[in-house]
Amino acid sequence: MSDGTGRRPRGWARHYGGLLAPGSAAAARVAGERAAGLRVRRLTEAAVDGVRQRARPTRPRMRALVAGPGGRLGWSDVAAPASPGPDAAVVRPIAVSTCDLDPLVALGASPFPLPLRIGHECVAEVVAVGERVLGVRPGQRVVVPFQISCGTCVPCRSGRTSNCTSVPPISMYGFGVAGGHWGGAYADRLAVPYADAMLVPLPDGVDPVAAASVADTVCDGYRHVAPHLPQVLAADPDAHVIVVASVSPRTLFSPSSPLYAGLVAKALGARRVVLADSRPHVRDHAERLGLAAVAPRALRHVPPAPLVADVSGSAAGLRAALGSTAPDGICNSAGSLHRTVRIPTLRMFGRNVTLRISRAHVRTLIPGVLDLMADGRLHPETVTTTVAPLDDAPAVLREHYRGGGTKTVLTV
């Protein structure tokens, strides 16, 4: 399902001009604040390897989906990953899904430079593993977290896998040079540098199509709710949860993460979950999922909640979420691509509101999400609106990105 907005992609000039904006510069500083030398070496090695493989190929070729300025989207013939090192693996994506951020990336409206190999949410089949890999085996189906993590550094051992110090900041699949040139999930093969640390076996009976977005957006919805809701319901079993999604009908963000947050809240026992979104088709979808859907302006008629999730990606959405947070409540925000935002600090102080703005530590969250799915309490597939063959990726994803789709999963 889409909103029919017919979004226009940015051409070369507008896209690269946007990369010079203050927000993009701030994003670049975040990506380069640590291990800048390692990032440069990795990018240089990837570029040199690409040239060598085109001139004198030593590895098989494969297809990878590439997004470029002007909305260009098509298969590219590239070298397949090398045989895995001792701690690594090579996997074959079998169910790949869209992320809510992908439309901004593919349409050239994000701080991630194009062209790039797009896609970062997938369930895959293990093809080959290194000699020291013990946790997975060839032929096994696994969830591939979109963030790169080693499993052995201090942050990883503490569960803070999105801040792994063995790789540069913001290292992840599907975001090109900004993410570290790790490749994209819309491809025939994907290299996983730390197989035992990253790959999570798919439980028996869990459909790969249903689990494709566990690699990112399902976990993103889960982390807004799961750490806080049990304590909230222990204090008041009738407490409601508010999820703030888009406050503008012209947003480029897809709405799957807020819908997942609502589903997780219901799965964990919340009796009433209110989802605010400006898009009628999203509100209709939320109602079908058992959520109470309202337009953002109607939040003033909803009592403040002890737990509010801001998944709007906008300054206005964050302000609406903070305004809907009850005294001593928690507002958990996914943040945004804005360099700075204004927040109502006096109101927050008066209400004693806790605001947390963070990224998800996806690898740490995946087992809890899969447990909910295996138990039959969480059904991410009810958010999916399109399932299509991976062979049709360029056309299907072009419609998703430009038409405002909710969640698309492509399968082999």
Secondary structure, 3 states (H helix, E strand, C coil): CCCCCCCCCCCHHHHHHHCCCHHHHHHHHHHCCCCHHHHHHHHHHHHHHHHHHHHCCCCCEEEEEEEEHHHEEEEEEEECCCCCCCCCEEEEEEEEECCCCHHHHHCCCCCCCCCEEECCEEEEEEEEECCCCCCCCCCCEEEECCECCCCCCHHHHCCCHHHCCCCCCCCECCEHHHHCCCCCCCECCEEECCHHHHCEECCCCCCHHHHHHHHCHHHHHHHHHCCCHHHHHHHCCCCCEEEECCCCCCCCCCCHHHHHHHHHHHHCCCCCEEEECCCHHHHHHHHHCCCEEECHHHHHHCCCEEEEEECCCCHHHHHHHHHCEEEEEEEEECCCCCCCCCCCHHHHHHHCCEEEECCCCHHHHHHHHHHHHHCCCCCHHHCCCEEEEHHHHHHHHHHHHHHCCCCEEEEC
